Amino acid sequence: MKVLVLNCGSSSVKYAIFDDGADKVLADGIVERIGGFKSKLKHRFGGGAILEQERVVPNHEEALKIIIDLLINGTIKNISEISAVGHRIVHGGEKINRPVAIDGKVLKLLNECAELAPLHMPHNILGINVCQRILRHAVQVAVFDTDFHQTIPDYAYIYPIPYEYYEKYKVRKYGFHGISHKYVAKRAAEILNVNIEELKIISCHLGNGASLCAIKNGKSLDTTMGFTPLAGLMMGTRCGDIDPAVVLYLMEKEGTCLDEIARILNERSGVLGISGLSSDFRDLEKAAEKGSDKALLALEMFIYRVAKGIGSFIPVLGGLDVLIFTAGVGENSSTIRSRVCKMLQCLGIELDEHLNLEKRGIEGIISTPASDVKVIVIPTDEEKLIAKETIKVAEEVFTLVN
């Protein structure tokens, strides 16, 4: 069974095609700047050769046609070989708590969830609609970012505002990055050769978007993102947790409307807002080395909030066995990993600085043998997990049909 995995964003489509069992990527790539004057295509063939192009891609349907043409010309003979399509879906709300085959009922629920993630869901749904037209024979499967966090208890996901807003509008913590947190937690158990149900894990998904997740017995007990991906840690351009009264105060002082304050909090804050330079942590590390006080402050704020967030999850788990660093910053910044771990030495964390420097985008343990907590770098592979979940659902569908 060949499975196509799609992640449709507002102006991009990231994709990968897997063979049986999802153990091998046959090809992958991304189409960016869809709808712009010059869209960018990057396609990697199974043998490692890379094709890069600039071309006009007016919409997502055209992007998917281009992707399928590339796959047919270099990876598969015809589209009938694609048995299933796994769609990364940001939000499943409360009604969907596992990967599901997409039918009319599921699409209705997805459209109902769209108002909970208006920046992401319409594009996720658009990708499904296009695939249903182009790949009519394939089983379409939705895999949710919120799914993994459905095990968070009510006392952790209910907000301390009038309960009627949860009842009326489902205002609560949902959490995101669930596919990534689930993948790296399972991978950590495999690396350590320990049953995941015996481990207390904190997963640090640190990238332009960032979140922490407390995982016990293989289940999410809490996470830092909330009703939206704006909550929790300070991020590349997002503010994370702040006093809500700050929003009201700024709206009054600046005379800003709701749309503008949303842009400020989502697009102009975080390390970009503090540094005034960049949302890219690589740029900030270079600028800090050259003496930029604001770049240094942005990094210190980020590191402080990550370490504080990790510390807040210790009582949730009742201890800590494994600390995972993943995503762009977590996988590649030895400096940020080192500084976070130094703030956590009271937990018995002892980093092997030589191993830490070695692990740039490479999987491996970076703590010393004497460390009370195993610290591991694990490059996330959300596409692989989506493919595996898609295969399970597709096999169930095929069994029912036959």
Secondary structure, DSSP 8 states (H G I E B T S, - for coil): -EEEEEEE-SS-EEEEEE-GGG-SEEEEEEEESTTSSSEEEEEEETTS-EEEEEE---SHHHHHHHHHHHHHHHT-SSGGGEEEEEEEES--TTT--S-EE--HHHHHHHHHHGGGSTTTHHHHHHHHHHHHHH-TTSEEEEEESSGGGGGS-HHHHS-SS-THHHHHH--S-----HHHHHHHHHHHHHHHT--GGG-EEEEEEESSSEEEEEEETTEEEEES--SSTTSSS--SS---S--HHHHHHHHHHH---HHHHHHHHHHS-HHHHHHSS-S-HHHHHHHHHTT-HHHHHHHHHHHHHHHHHHHHTHHHHTS-SEEEEEHHHHHH-HHHHHHHHHHTGGGT--B-HHHHHH-SS--EE-B-TT-SSEEEE----HHHHHHHHHHHHHHHHHHHH-
